[in-house]
Amino acid sequence: MSSSLPPGRPATTKKENPSPVQETYRVSSAGTLIEVLREKSCRSRTATKRLLATGRVSVDGIVTTTATLVLSPDQKITVHEGVPPSELTHEVIEVIWEDSDYIVVYKKAGLPTVNTGHRRKEDTVIWIVSQHLKLTDPKAKLFMITRQDNNTEGYVLFAKNIAAKTDMISHWQQYICDQVYVLCVEGKLGSTSGEIISETKPDNKQQHRRVRTSYKVLRRSENGNMAVIEVSVAGARIYNLRKVMKDNNLKIYGDIRSRSSFRTEGKIALLQTQFSFRHPKTGQRMDFKRGFPSHFFTLLRDDKKTE
């Protein structure tokens, strides 16, 4: 049986200029951006306009080119050394947010995060994003922190340097706050909420690690053999949600690996709706949310009685 899974709705998140900071100013009294910046930086009006036009000025972390923007006391003006990078235009990958240490992208089904199974490295998220960053910084590098499979949708967090990667991974439980997914599964879940457990091998392959996944049933099929559930994953840094489901006798809709009864076109009914982490340097909680895949509910109609 075949079905088509439409894409999730895009999220909109304001982006920062990830280039190094050149100057910072705190607004002392209300006024327009151009006038406050002129006074603080001692630039001419022409030079200030030119600076704003290049996108090198941020207000409270958000790039703005609006000279007449009215500022309030205590707002922060930042002048960056470089212009913000151009937008990445790709049918599968969307850059959501970045700074000098990290970058968050949202990938749709169709590309793996990294090169696995001897695929072409050019057909991976990490390659495409790193090549985009090299347009403004030829020395740019990316290091994977989280990942998504080829036929799943979700957020991917990369580090831009080794120190940022090491810090995030070494303090995983402290910095990673939420990873929430919605999926349609075949199989029976006795309770409307609870916890399912799976064992996974860490990188050293010497010990098993227990992955705890809390779930909530959002809707069941009429015959009770399928359900749309929301899950929150905690525990191991590298985990496989598909394995977690399979270990608990649940099949993700369209997942050939778990022998799903249904076939889909290049994607399975698994979509990440939320990813949150606490920034190691600023301490700020970064929340990224995606539109809820309500079309998953229509898949429950495929649970039909067999004669």
C-alpha positions in Angstrom: 0.0 0.0 0.0 1.4 3.4 -0.9 0.7 6.9 0.5 2.2 10.3 0.2 3.4 12.4 3.2 3.2 16.2 2.5 6.0 18.3 4.0 5.7 20.1 7.3 5.0 23.8 7.4 8.1 26.0 7.5 9.2 27.9 10.7 10.3 31.5 10.7 13.1 32.4 13.0 15.1 35.7 12.9 18.7 35.3 12.2 21.8 37.0 13.7 25.0 38.1 12.0 27.5 35.4 12.9 30.6 37.4 12.0 32.9 38.7 14.9 31.8 41.8 16.9 33.6 45.0 16.2 31.8 47.5 18.4 28.9 47.4 20.9 26.8 50.3 22.3 24.1 50.5 24.9 21.2 53.0 24.1 21.0 55.6 26.8 18.0 57.6 25.5 15.3 57.1 22.9 16.1 58.0 19.4 16.4 56.6 15.8 19.0 54.0 15.1 21.0 56.2 12.7 21.2 59.1 15.1 22.1 57.0 18.2 24.7 55.1 16.2 26.2 58.4 14.8 26.5 59.8 18.3 27.9 56.6 19.9 30.4 55.8 17.1 31.3 59.4 16.0 30.7 58.5 12.4 29.3 60.9 9.7 25.7 60.5 8.6 26.9 59.1 5.2 29.2 56.6 6.8 26.5 55.4 9.2 24.0 55.0 6.4 26.6 53.0 4.4 27.3 50.8 7.5 23.6 50.1 8.0 23.1 49.3 4.3 25.7 46.5 4.5 23.8 44.6 7.2 26.6 44.9 9.7 24.5 46.5 12.4 22.3 44.5 14.8 19.9 45.6 17.5 19.5 43.2 20.3 21.1 40.5 18.2 18.9 41.0 15.1 20.3 42.4 11.9 18.5 45.6 10.8 19.0 48.0 7.9 16.2 50.4 9.0 17.9 53.8 9.8 14.7 55.2 11.2 14.1 52.4 13.7 13.1 54.0 17.0 15.2 52.6 19.9 14.5 52.5 23.6 16.9 53.0 26.5 19.0 50.0 27.3 18.7 48.3 23.9 22.0 47.0 22.5 23.5 48.0 19.2 26.2 45.7 17.7 28.5 46.5 14.8 29.9 43.4 13.2 33.2 43.1 11.3 31.6 41.3 8.3 28.4 41.4 6.4 25.8 38.6 7.2 26.1 35.6 4.9 23.8 35.3 2.0 20.7 33.1 2.4 21.1 29.4 1.5 18.6 28.5 -1.1 17.9 24.8 -1.1 14.8 22.7 -1.6 15.6 20.4 1.3 17.7 22.5 3.7 16.8 25.7 5.6 19.2 27.6 7.8 17.3 28.6 10.8 19.8 30.3 13.1 23.5 30.7 13.5 26.2 32.6 15.4 30.0 32.3 15.5 30.0 28.9 17.2 26.8 27.1 16.1 24.4 26.7 13.3 20.9 25.2 13.3 19.3 23.9 10.1 16.1 22.2 9.3 16.2 19.4 6.8 13.4 17.7 5.0 13.5 14.2 3.8 15.8 13.5 0.9 19.3 14.0 2.3 21.4 12.3 5.0 23.1 14.6 7.6 26.5 13.1 7.0 28.2 10.7 4.6 27.2 7.2 5.5 27.1 4.0 3.5 29.7 5.3 1.0 27.3 7.9 -0.4 28.6 11.0 -2.3 29.7 13.5 0.3 28.3 16.2 -1.9 24.8 14.8 -1.2 24.9 15.4 2.5 23.6 18.3 4.7 27.0 18.9 6.3 28.7 19.3 2.9 26.1 21.6 1.4 25.9 23.9 4.4 29.7 24.0 4.9 30.2 24.9 1.2 27.7 27.7 1.7 29.6 29.1 4.7 32.8 29.0 2.7 31.4 31.6 0.4 32.1 34.2 3.1 34.7 32.3 5.0 37.0 30.0 3.0 38.2 28.4 6.3 34.8 27.5 7.5 34.3 24.0 8.9 31.3 22.2 10.4 31.2 19.4 13.1 28.0 17.4 13.6 26.3 17.5 17.0 22.9 16.1 16.2 21.6 14.3 13.1 18.6 13.1 11.1 18.2 10.1 8.8 17.8 10.5 5.1 14.1 10.0 5.0 13.1 11.9 8.1 12.6 15.7 8.8 14.1 17.6 11.7 16.6 20.0 13.2 20.3 19.5 12.9 22.8 21.3 15.1 26.4 21.8 13.9 29.4 23.4 15.6 31.7 25.7 13.7 34.8 24.8 15.7 36.2 22.0 17.7 35.9 23.8 21.0 32.2 24.5 20.6 31.6 20.9 19.6 33.5 19.5 22.6 31.8 21.9 25.0 28.3 20.9 23.8 28.9 17.2 23.8 30.8 17.1 27.1 27.8 18.8 28.8 25.0 17.2 26.8 22.6 16.9 29.7 23.2 20.4 30.8 22.8 22.1 27.4 20.3 20.0 25.4 16.8 20.8 26.7 14.1 19.3 24.4 14.0 17.1 21.4 10.3 16.5 20.5 9.0 14.4 17.6 5.6 13.5 16.2 5.1 10.2 14.4 2.5 7.8 13.2 3.1 4.2 14.4 1.6 0.8 13.7 1.2 -1.3 16.9 -0.6 -1.1 20.2 0.2 1.3 23.0 -1.6 0.3 26.2 -1.5 3.6 27.9 -2.2 7.1 26.6 1.2 8.2 28.0 4.2 6.7 29.5 7.8 5.7 28.8 9.4 3.3 26.4 13.0 2.1 26.8 15.6 0.8 24.4 19.2 -0.2 24.7 21.9 1.3 22.5 25.6 0.9 22.1 27.8 4.0 22.6 30.8 4.7 20.4 33.3 2.5 22.4 30.9 -0.5 22.0 31.9 -1.7 25.5 28.7 -0.8 27.4 25.1 -0.5 26.6 23.2 2.8 27.3 19.6 3.0 28.1 17.5 5.5 26.0 14.3 6.6 27.7 11.6 8.0 25.5 8.5 9.5 27.0 5.4 9.4 24.8 1.9 10.8 24.6 -0.8 9.4 22.4 -2.5 12.2 20.4 -5.0 10.1 18.5 -5.7 6.4 17.9 -7.1 4.8 14.8 -10.7 3.5 15.1 -9.5 -0.1 15.3 -6.7 0.7 17.8 -3.9 -0.7 15.7 -2.3 2.6 14.8 -1.7 5.9 16.6 -0.2 9.3 16.2 2.1 10.0 19.1 4.4 12.7 20.4 7.7 11.7 21.9 10.4 13.4 23.8 13.9 11.8 23.7 16.4 12.0 26.6 19.6 10.1 27.4 22.1 9.1 24.8 23.5 11.8 22.4 23.5 9.5 19.4 20.2 7.5 19.4 18.0 6.0 16.7 14.3 6.7 17.3 13.5 4.1 14.6 15.3 1.5 16.6 13.6 2.6 19.8 10.2 2.1 18.2 11.2 -1.3 16.7 12.5 -2.6 20.0 9.0 -1.9 21.5 7.1 -3.6 18.7 6.1 -0.4 17.0 6.5 0.3 13.3 6.8 3.9 12.0 4.4 4.4 9.1 6.3 3.9 5.9 9.5 2.7 7.5 10.8 -0.3 5.5 13.4 -1.1 8.2 10.7 -1.9 10.7 8.6 -3.7 8.1 5.8 -1.2 8.0 2.7 -2.3 6.1 2.7 0.9 4.1 5.1 2.4 1.5 5.7 6.1 1.1 7.5 8.3 -1.4 11.0 8.9 0.1 9.9 9.7 3.6 8.4 8.2 6.7 5.8 9.5 9.2 8.5 11.0 11.6 8.9 14.7 12.0 10.7 16.7 14.6 8.6 19.6 15.9 10.8 21.1 18.6 14.5 21.4 19.4 15.8 23.4 22.3 19.3 24.0 23.7 21.0 26.3 26.2 23.8 28.3 24.6 27.1 27.3 26.3 28.4 30.9 26.2 25.4 33.1 26.7 23.3 30.8 28.8 20.3 31.8 26.7 17.8 29.1 25.9 17.3 28.7 22.2 13.9 27.3 21.2 13.1 26.2 17.6 9.6 24.9 16.8 8.0 23.5 13.7 4.4 23.4 12.5 2.5 20.4 13.8 2.1 17.7 11.1 -1.7 17.4 11.4 -1.7 15.4 8.1 -0.4 12.4 10.1 -4.0 12.0 11.5 -5.3 11.2 8.0 -2.9 8.2 7.9 -4.9 6.5 10.7 -7.6 5.8 8.2 -5.4 3.1 6.7 -6.0 0.9 9.8 -8.8 -1.1 8.2 -10.5 -4.2 9.4 -9.4 -7.4 7.7 -11.9 -10.0 6.8 
